[in-house]
Amino acid sequence: MMKRAFLILCVLICMGRVSGEDLVMLSSAVSPEVSYQAVREGATISVIVEAEVFGIEYVDIELGLAGKKVLRLSQNDSKVSRKDGRERWRFAIAAAELLEEGKELRMAFAIKWGDEPSRQRERFLHLGAGATHRGLSADPGDWAVLDLEKLEREAADRARIIRLEFEQVVDGKGTVVIEDAVGHRVRNLVSGVEMEKGKHALVWDGLDEEGNPMPPGDYRWRAISHRSVKPVHVMDFCKAPGSNHGSFHAAATNGSSLFFGAPVTEGGWEIVELTPKGDFVRGFNPPHGHGLLRVALAADERYLYAAHDGVAWGVNLDRSQPGWKEART
């Protein structure tokens, strides 16, 4: 299945504007997703916190900001919205209340999922050791430094990212390529990567296959999904009737049967006959002994031929006689 979309390679700078893509992820893989952002918008500092809620009706937040003075805010001080299984709190604080030249700004927050007894409590942006369920620290010195300029630069960097979102329609392999406006291949972004069915996202760094920056213009991506090549089990040589001591290294066919041979066995069969589908028909052990080095096979409609090479067990060689080395070889 093929999908395509068009994109413009350009520089996007979002100053003083917060969107879902701008949020900074804080949570780990073992907790609900929690992210935040803080920006200076003129005379206002806007703080956004977003958390997964998993259908829990009551989710609460306590936000701490410290600078010129210390503020402890609850969800009642925010604009609350819920969408797609996430709750978002937006706080708007007058910059003059917090910002003071020479004084650093600090921030931390804690979230509680569920009313008492809560299902989970977790705090974020705290320094040093301490149980994550303890709630917002009473000491603003425990809160992380909030660098608004750094967050703004990082948000601008993220806005420049060329992010491609596509649907993998089956469990299997996915391939995504970048082409220019006239259809020339620019970059094989990923090729034959194992992917689960569902939505995926990739980032293109704007470089071609040779690592050269592409000029601004119209580009498109195409994605193809296909099921992986899956092996089909036919038989196990290690468990099938055959040698339990040697390995099959000779093969022959007469057009209706397959023959495989090993140079030695201590049980099972040195030579086996199989159907073209790999089903066992019968086994053979050489009636006149064998060598321990090689076996060669040939077959016609009536006979199976086997030639063995190498010294057999139980063969007595008189090394005192001339020519024993020749007999050995």
Secondary structure, 3 states (H helix, E strand, C coil): CEEEEEEEECCCCCCCCCCHHHCEECCCCCCCCEEEEEEEECCEEEEEEEEECCCCCCEEEEEEEECCCEEEEEHHHCEEEEECCEEEEEEEEEHHHHCECCECCEEEEEEEECCCCCCEEEEECECCCCCCCCCCCCCHHHEEECCHHHHHHHHHHHHCCEEEEEEECCCEEEEEEEEECCCCEEEEEEEEEEECCEEEEEEECCECCCCCECCCEEEEEEEEEECCCCCCCCCCCCCCCCECCCCCCEEEECCCCEEEECCCCCCECCEEEECCCCCEEEEECCCCCCCCCEEEEEECCCCEEEEEECCCCCCCCCCCCCCHHHHHC
